[in-house]
Amino acid sequence: MIRIKARAPTAGGAVLPMVWGAVAMAYKFGCPLAQQNGLGARIVTSAVFFAVGTGLVCHVRRALVRELRQARRVARAAQSVVLRPLPPRLDGLNVAAAQLSADRGASVGGDLYEAIATEHGVRVVMGDVRGHGLAALGTVAAVLGSFREAAHDEPELGGVLRRLERALARHLRERARAEHPAGGGLEPDHPVAEEFVTVLLLEIGRDGRLHALNCGHPWPYRLSDASVEPLTRVDPLPPLGPFPLPAELEAEPCGQLAPGDSLVLFTDGVEDARDSRGRFFSLPRTLCEAVRDDPVSPQTVLRTLFTALLHHTGGKPTDDIALLVLRNDRKALHMAGACGRPRPAKPPLFEGEPAAWPVSREDSQ
């Protein structure tokens, strides 16, 4: 568990208030002018005490600003260690990712992501911890630390997910003991027992084949052939934490990521973002705007989405937001099979919605 401690006040920080207090007392009891009751004397006395009070207020304000800057530096340092920046290229994939915390006092949130090139393929995790800000940082660290080891060790994606489940359960037990030493474990009504994490695991093989395991997380979108479509419509498993995983875990095949195709992974803070009138953010339409120009880099998609999100929410998102975009820049040497065949049409998400969102000016307007 990561603990961030505030810096204890030093003796030097109390020197200036003591000096100001000594000046005020010396004037009050040592200056003859302070003993007089005339109007001029009272004005001078009031001015002296006003100056002393102003000096104390300014000193306290500067001290608070220093502490706030120190806390933000610690938060940024913690983020760089826990949620480390992803490489721009990973085993032939072009990668771009960013995270925005809803907590204005911190630069970290409850969203997590990681992408690792392994002998089993490129494995990706995207998750969302209940809550946001520094309180969720320990859970993020526990899940990501487990994934970074299990992604290399486990030959099957199901094994990786079970490792994440065990790491989360261990972290919650340790947190419960630290917060409530007298409690004997995680009772059903214990606050920590209600914590959960949504997790999406992806595996991208060298041939572009996609396999996924989803525990309560939004499915990503695939950008392909000037269209935007969900990766799959299979119902996800429950989030990690409240319910155990099923005895049999088999990764869901999700087709292939052909050369030039992209995947957009996101947390629910994207689709749940609302404007001042309560309207939800339309992610498919914004993606259509992002892929209108060809070719489109993951960095361009990321920049377009964040700009649209901040504009939609007025610069004040109410939930943490994380985005991860991967584009297959591999050459089509060993991917001619299924990649060369057109993908079958899929049923719409809801009545009136197309199976794939085409890129056109009429649709995006």
N, C-alpha and C positions, 0 to 999 in steps of 0.2 A: 504494500500500500504506500502510495506517495503522500508525504506530509509536507505541507508548506507552512513554515513558522514565521510569524511576524518578528521583525527585529525589535529587540528590547530597547526601551529608551535609555540613553546614556546620561551620565552625570553632566556632560557638557551642555545637553539640551535644556537643563534647568538653570544654567548660570544666568542667561539673559533675563528670564522672568524675575529672578531674585534681584538682579541689578535694578530693573525697573521698579520693583517694589521698594527697594532700599532708597531709591531717589525720591519716590513719593512720600515715604515715611520721613526722610530727612527734611524735605520741604515742609511737611505738615508740622513737625515738632521743632525744627531747628531754624526755620526762616521767620523773622519777625513779621514779614508781610502776611504770612498765613494766619497770624494771630489777630489781625485787624478785621473789623466788621464792615469796613467801608465798601462801596460799590466797586471801586477799582480793585481793591484787594480780593474781593470775591471773584471778579472776572479773571484775574491772574491765577487764582487758585483753581478755578474751574478749567482754565486752559491747560494748566500743568497736569491735572488729573486726566483730562481728555487726551493729552499727548501720551501719558503713560498707558491708558487703556488702549489707544490706537496701536501703540507699539506692541503690546501684549497680543492683541488680535492678529496683527500682521505676523508676529513670530509663530503663533499657533497655526495660522494658515500655511505658512511656508513649511512648517514641520509636517502637516498633513499632506501637502502636495508632494513632499519628498517621499513619504511613506507610500503614497499611491503610485508614484513612479517606480519605486522599488518593487511593489507587489506586481505591477505589470511586467517589469523585467523578469521577475521570477516566473510569471505565467508564460511569457514567451519562451523562456529557456526550457520550461517543462514541456511545452508544446513541441519544441524542436526535437526533444528527446523521445517523447512518447509517440507523437504523430509526425514522424520524420518526413521530410520532403521526398517525393518519389522521383526516381530518375526519369529524364525526358524520353528515353528509349529503353525498352525492356524486351529482349529476345525477339526483335523484329516488330514490336508494338510501340507505337507512339503514345505517350502517356501524359496526361495533364490532370491535376487534382487541386482542389482548394476547399477550405472550410471556413465558415463564418459563424461565430458564436452569437447567440441572442443575448448573452450577458454582457452589458456594456462595460462592466468593471473588469472583465477578463478577456483574454485572447484565446481561450480554449473552451471547448464545449463538450457535449456528450456524444458527438458523432465520431466514427472511426473508419479508417480505410487503410489498406495496405495491398501491395502487389509484389509478388516474389517470383522470380524465374527459378524453377526447380527441374529435376530430371523427369518429373511427371507432367510438365507443362507449366505455363504461367498460372499461378494460383492467386486469386484476388478475394479479399474480404471487404465488405461494406457493412457497417453496423450502426446502431443507434441505441445509446444507453438511456434509460429512463431518467429524465431530468437533464439539466445542462449546467455549464459553468464548472468551477473548480471542484464541486462536490462529486461530479461524475468522472473526474480524471483518474481516480484509482481503479475504477471498473474498466475504463478504456485501456489503461496500462496492463491490467491482468489479461484481458481478451487478446490484445495485440501481441503481448509477449508469448502467450500460448500459441497463437497462430504462426508466428515467425519460426517457431521450432517445429510444430506439427506439419507445416506445409512441406518441409524437407523430409520428415521422418515417415509420414503416413503414405502408403501407396494409394489408398482409396480416399476419396473426398469425405466419405462417411466417417472415417477414422479421425480426420481433422476436426469435424464438427463435434465428435464426442470428446476430444481433447479440450475444445473450447468450453463445452458444458462443464467438464470437471474443474477447469481453471476458474470459471465463474462461481461455481458452488464453493470452492475452497476460499476464494476471495470474500464472498459474502459471509461465510462462517467466521473468518478472521476479523472482518469488519464488525460483525455483531459482537464478538468477544471484546473488541477494543472499545466499542461505544457503550456496551452494557455488560461489564465484567460479571455481574451477578447472574445474568441469564445463562441458562444451560442449553444453548443451541438455538436454532431457528424455529421458533414457534409459529404457527399459522398466522397469529395476529401480530407478529413482530414486524416493525417497520422495514427492516432489511429483507424480510421474506417476501415482500411485495416487489422487490426490484426485478427488472427483466431487461433483456437486451435482444433487439431484433438483429438478425445476422443473415447476410447473403454470401454464400461461397460460390465462386466461379472457378472453373478450370478450363483453360484454353490450350488445347493440344497443338503440337507442331503442325498438324494438318488443318488447324482451324476449328476442329470439332469442339463444341461447347457442352459442358456438363455443369449442373448447378444443384445446390441444396439451399433451400430458403426457409428460414424460421421467422415468419411474421414480417418480412421486409418487402418494400415495393420492388416489383420486378423491373429490371432496366429496360431501356429502349434501344433498339438496333436501328442504326441509320444505314440504309442500303438502297442502292439504285434509285436515288432521289425520292426515298420514302422513309417514313418513320413508323415503326411498329413495335409493340411490346415483344420482348424476347420469348415469352410463353404466357399462357393463361392458366397454368396449373395452380391449384390452391396451395399456398405455402403451409408449412408446419407451424405450430404455435411458437411464440418467442422463447428463447432460452431463459430459464429461471423458474417460472411457476410450474411448468409441467416437464416430466422426463421425456427424453427422446424415445421414439419407437424402437422396438427390438431390432427391426430390419431397416437399414438405411441404404437406399440406393439412389445415386445421383441421377437427376433428371436430364436426359439428353435434350439439348436445345438447338439442334441444327449445327450450322457452321458459321464462322466469321470469315467471309471471303476477303481477299485482298481489296483494300479500299473501304471495307465496311467498318463501322464504329459502334461501340457500346457506350451508353450513357448511364452510369450508376448514380443513384441519388438517395438521400434520406427523405423521410416523410415531411420534413420541414419545407421542402420545395413545393409539393402538391398541396400542402395545407396552408400555404401563404395566402393571405387575404389582403385586399385593398381596403380603402376607407369605407367602401360601400358593402363590404362583406363578401365580395366575389373571389372565388378561388383562382389561383394562378393556373393558366393553361400551359402545361409543359409541352404537350405534342405540338401545339401551334407555334410556340416559341422555337422549338427544335426545327420546325419547317422553315422558319425565318433564318435560322443559323446555317442550314445546309443548302440554302438557295444558290449560293455561289460555290462553284466546284473548281478545284478541290477545297475541302474544308479541313483545317487542322484541329486537333483537340483543343488547342489553346484558343482558337477562334470560337469554338462552341462554348467553352467555359466562360470566356469573356462576355459573349452574348447573353448567356443564361444569367450570370450574376448581375449584369446591367439591367436586364428585364425584371429580375426579382427585386432588386433595390428600388427600381422605379414603381413596381406594382405595390410594394409595401410602404412606400414613402421613406425608405431608408431605415425602417425600424421593424425588422423581422421579429416575430414572437417566438420562434423556435430556431434551434441550431440548424444550419444548412451545410451539407457536404455534397460535393459533386466530383465524380471521377469519370474521365473520358478516355477510352482506349481505341485506337485505330490500328487495324491490321495493315502494316506496311511491308509485309513479307511478299516476296515474288511468288507468282502462281506457278510453282514448279511441281509441287506434290498435292495440289488442291484442285485438280481439274474435275474430280469425280462429281460429288454432290454440289460443289460450288458452281459448276457450269449449268446446272439445271435450275430453272426458275422455282422459287419457293411456292408451295401451294397457298392459296388464299385462306386466311383465318377468319373465324366469325368475329363480328364487331364486339367491342367491350360493352356497349349498350346500344339500344335501338337508335338508329339514325347515324351512328358513327361508322366511318369506313374502317375496313380491316387494317389498312395501312394509310397513313396520312401522306398524300402526295404533296410535293413541293410545287405550289402554284400561287400566283399573286391573288387569285380569286379566293382561294381557301384561307390564305393567311390574313386577309383583310377582314 
